[in-house]
Amino acid sequence: MWKSCSFRVVSYMDMESGFLSMECFTDALSSMQRQPKMDSLQDLSILELYILVCMNRLEDKEQKSYNFNTIMKEYKSIQDAYKTSDKYATTVCFRAFEHLLDRELITFADTKGRNVALEYRPVKLLISSRELAQSLKLNTTCPAVLQKLLDRERYM
């Protein structure tokens, strides 16, 4: 731990002066305390947030297995129930789904279906409800409906 910390402090050193400042230490500490998943959640699109909320809702409903098509059914039910203007084509949703896979915020639930089309492979969330809720609160462009949907006390 100490070696990692000292390496980070030195990596923030001002190369012109060659001296370590208090800022080097605070920057190093800040970088060590970051949560990689929270960093990945910060700049997600509204659509990607919808997909994560839909997945969270499916897990709250204790659905054992779900895939892209199941997530899209949940997304469409939200759109119908709340009459939001956040409607996207399935192809756009699929690209957002792939982006979440690339960011490792979601993953495939098993390794058996490697030959199965992506939209049929079961997936699972790699973030907690708490992390998702915190991300929604920090996102200034997040629609209010997403926070309502994540609020278990009102909608469970």
Secondary structure, DSSP 8 states (H G I E B T S, - for coil): -HHHHHHHHHHTS-TTT----HHHHHHHHHHHH--HHHHHHHT--HHHHHHHHHHHHHHHTT-S---HHHHHHHHHHHHHHH--S----HHHHHHHHHHHHHTTSEEES-STTTTS-GGGS-EEESS-HHHHHHHHHH-TT--HHHHHHH-HHHH-
